[in-house]
Amino acid sequence: MGKEQLGIAVVGCGMIGRSFHMKALQTIPQYQIVGVWDAAATAAAAVARDFQVKTYADYQELLNDPAVDVVDICLPSGLHGEYGCPAARAGKHVIVEKPIDVSVENAQRLIDACEQNGTSLAVVLQSHFNPSIVKVKKALQDGALGKLIAGEAAVKWFRDPQYYQSSQWKGTKKLDGGGALMNQGIHTIDLFLWFFGEVRSLTSLVRTVLHPIEVEDLAIALLEFENGALGTITGSTACKPGFPERIELYGEKGSIALEAGRIVRWKVDGASESDYLDPVLTGSGSSDPGAIAIEYHQLQLAAVAEAILAGKQPPVSGAEALRSLRLILDIYRADGRWIHY
């Protein structure tokens, strides 16, 4: 009889680790939370107390623990590869929050380390588990819109000064890797690529207009996709008071719009819109990062456990997560010029 439960340790006890991953993991029977670790011992101790698990003296002690099958990394983005690679070499499966890392090189090292050591890698891009988004993806695959013509992805959020002042890594090039696109916009950009496919060329303007940070708080990109469609991406943390993220899709047979992960428009030839619209508003991080719904974290983390226990590749793979990272870095690189692939 195969293993029925995975021991998991959470690395990083900030808001994401504490309020999202720990809360989600404790609801999933396929996981047993073994312990937590954070470089800030007081943060780790507080989470360990609240969730009644143990702490580790250091990261190596965690990796040496035979009870740990999976290491769940909730550290600043620029540390994902640095901590994920040793976990893979220790024979642990690895889960990392988005983005996979802040550089393609570090992300690829993490992918390679997991492959070379026979361990699984999953990147948390939980919107893939939103039923409304899955419905849109299937409709596109079934040709509901026909040939795609254009699309818009907009994350016009707001973060107040306290958000950036609350930690030493937010808004820094080294550990945040970017601003409104890399941190806040990556989920929407990931979905945009999921819907439209590969990019043929792009140009952009990238600016820091409001916050005293090292990275952008406003960026706008124009893209041409391989399928011929045109698209725009807007990402900001300077749009007061903050507006729900939105994706609009236009095809030869109609248009579909998503707002905060729910379907708000389904104007498609031969379809009754009322059959597709979502009546309930889901959580958006437009002005409060803590307002994001936890349910899709639960769904993805459960799917990861099921895949690992079955010996399969868990969703979302490192290679898939690398696509949105590459695009964001190319948008930064373009800034006033065209990039052709």
N, C-alpha and C positions, 0 to 999 in steps of 0.2 A: 504494500500500500504506500503510495507516494506521500510526500509531505503535504500537510493541509494548512499550515500557518507559517508565516515568515516573521522572523525577528527583525525589527527595524529600529535604527537609531537616527535621530534628527540632529543635524549639525547646523547650528545657527538658531538662536532663540529670540530674534527680533519679532516684529509684527507678523511677518509671513510665516515663520516657523511656529510661533506660539498660537496666533489667532486663526490661521488657515490650516497648516499641515497637521499640527498636533490635534486640533479639534476634529479634522476630517479623519485622521488615522484611527482615532479611538472609536469611531463608529463602524469601522470595517473589520469584520471578524477574521479576515485572512491575515491580518497583521497583529503582532504582539509588540507594542512599543517597549523596547528594552531599556533605552536610556537616551540622554541628550548631552550635547557638548556645545559650548560656546567659549570663545577666547575671553569673553567677559563672564567670569565665574559667577557673579551675582545674578546675571540674567539666566544662566543655566540653572542655578539653584532655585530661582523663583519658578521656572517652568517645571522643573522636577518636582517641586513641592505641590504645585497646582494639579499636576497630572499623575502624581504618585509613581514616578519612575526614578531611576538612579541617574547620577551624573558621572562623568569620567574626568580623571585628573588632567588628561591631555588627549589629543586626537589619536595618537598612536595606541593608547590604551583601548580606545573604542575599536580601532581596527583589529586589535589583537583578540577581541572578545568573540569566542566561537558562537555565542548566542545571536550575534548580529549577522543577518543574511543580506540586509539591504541598508545602504547609507543614503539618507534623504538630505540633500544639501540645500539649505536655505540661507546661505551666506550672501554678502554683496556679490553682484554679478561677475566682477573681475576676479573672483576667487574660485569660481566653479570648477574650472579645469585643474587648478592648483590642488584642490582638495579631492576632486573626483578621481584623478589618476592614481593616487596612492590607494584609494578605496578599491579600485579595479584590480590593482596589483596584489591587494590583500585577499582577492577572491570574492569581493562583495559586489552585489548588484548596486547600480547607482541610479538615483533619481535626482535631478537638478531642477530648480525653478528656472523659469525663463529669465533672460535669454540663456542659451546653452553656455555662453561665455561672452566676453566683449571683443575678442579677436578671433578671426578664423583659425589662426595657428593654434591657439589654446583649445579651441573647440575641437579641432581635428585631432589633437593629441589625446583628448578625452575619448573621442570616438575610437581611436586606434587602441588605446589602453584597454578599453572594454572588450573590443574584438580579440585582441591578442591574449587576453586572460580568460576568455570564455564567459564573461559576465554581461548582463543586460544593462542597457542605458535607456532611460526614459526622461524626456524633457517635459516639464509641466506647461502645456499650452491647452488649458482645460476647456476652452471654448469649443474644441472639437467634439465635446460631449454634451453640448447644448442641443436638445432635440430640435429646436427651431432652426439652428444653423445646419444641422444634419439634413433637415428637410429641404433647405435651400440647396445644399450641395447635391442631393439626390435629384432635385428638379433640374439642375443644370446638367447633370450627367444624362438625364433622360431627354434633354433637348427642349425643356419647357419654354425657354427664352429663344430658342433657335441660336443663330450666330450672335455671339456677344459683340456689342458695339462699343460700350463705354462703361466706366464705373467710377465711383467716388468712395474714398475711405477717409473719414474725418474723425479725429480725436481732439476735440476742442475743449480740453479740460482746464482746470485751474488748481494750482497748488500755492498755498500762502507761504510767506517767508519761513514760518515755523517748520514747515515740512522739510525744507532744505537744511535748516539749522538743527534739526532734531538728531542728526547723525553726522559723522565725519566723512561719510562716503557718498551720500546722495549729491548728485550734481557734479561729481568729479569725473574726469576723463579716465583715470586709472581704474576705479572700482565700479562706477556706474556705466562707464563706457560711452555714454551719450545721455541725452535728456528725454525730451518728449517723445521721440521715436523709439529709442532703445528701451526705455523703462516703461512708460505709459502706453505707447502706441503699438508695441510689438504684437499684442494679441490680434489687433485689428489688421495689421499688416500681414501677419501670418494667414489670416482668413482670406484676405484679398488675393494672396498668391494661391491659396487653396482653390479659390473660385475661378481665377483667371489663368493660372498657369505661369509659364516662364516669361521673363521680361526680355525684350529685344533691345530697348534703348531707354534712357532716362536722362532727365535734367532736374535741377533742384535749386532752391534758395534756402539756406540754413542760417538762422539768426538767433541771437540772444537779446531779447527786447525788454525784459522786465526784471528778471531775477539776477542777482550777482553770483552767477555760477559759471563753471568752466565749460559747460555744454549748452546745447540749444534748448530754448523754451518755445521756439517756433520754427517750423520747417514745412515747406510745400514742395512736392515733387510732381512732375509730369512724366508718365510712363507710356511706352508703347509695348504691348504684349506680343508674343510670338503668333497669337491667333489673330492679330490685326487690331484688336480693341485698344482704345486709349483709356488711361486712367489717371486720377489724381489722388495724392495722399496729402492730407494736412494733419500735422501733429503739433499740439501746443499744450503748455501748462500755464499760459498767460491769458487765457480767455475767460474773464470773469463773467458770471459766477461759476462757470463750468457747465458744459452741456453733454448729454449722453452721446457716447460714440455711435457712429452711424456708417453703414455701408449701403450704397445704392448700386444696383446692377441694371444695365439697360441692354436689351437684345432686340432682335428683329420681330419677336413675338410679344414684347411687353417689357415690364420692369418690376423689380422686387426691391424692397428696402427693409433693412434691419436697423433697429435702434435699441441700444443697450441689450443686444442679444435677442430681441423679440421681433417678429415680423410685423411691420406697420404698413406695408404696402404689398399687394400682390395683383397688379394690373396685367394679367396675362391672358392672351387670346384663348377663349374656350374655357376659362376657369372662373368660378365664382369666388370673388375675393373674400367673402365672409367665411368661406371654408378654411382659409389659411391664416387669417389674422390672429395674433396672440392678444388676448384680452388683459393679461396680467403683466404689469411692469416689473421687470427684474432689476436687480441691483446694478448700479453703475458707479464707477469710481470717479465720476466727473469732478467732484469737489472734495470727496472723502475717500481715501484709499481703503478704509475699513468697511465701506458700504458694498463692496463687491461680494456677490453671492458665493457661499462656500460649497454649494451643492455640486458644482461641476468639478471642483477639486476632489470631492468624494467619489464621483463617478470615474474620473481618470485614475485616481490612486487605486481604486478597487479593480479597474481593468488591468492596471500594471501588475497587481498581485496575482490575478487570475492567469495572466500570460506567463509570468515567471514560474508559477507553480505547474503550469502545463508545458514548460520548456519552450515557449514561443517568444517571439520578439514583442516586447510591450509597446503600446502607443505612448507618446509620439517619439519616433526614433531620433537619434542624434543627427542623422543625415537630413531628415525632414526639418528639424529645428534650425539647421545650418542655413537653409534657404532664406529665412526671414532675417537672420543675422547678416548674411552677405548683402542682401538688398539694402538694409539700413546703412551699413558701412559704405555702400556705393552711393547712396543718397548724400551722405556726408562728404564723400570724395568729389562728387559732381559739383555741387555748390556754384552754379553759374555757368557750367559747361555741360555738353552732352557726353554721355558714356554710351558706347555701342558695344554689344556683346557679339 
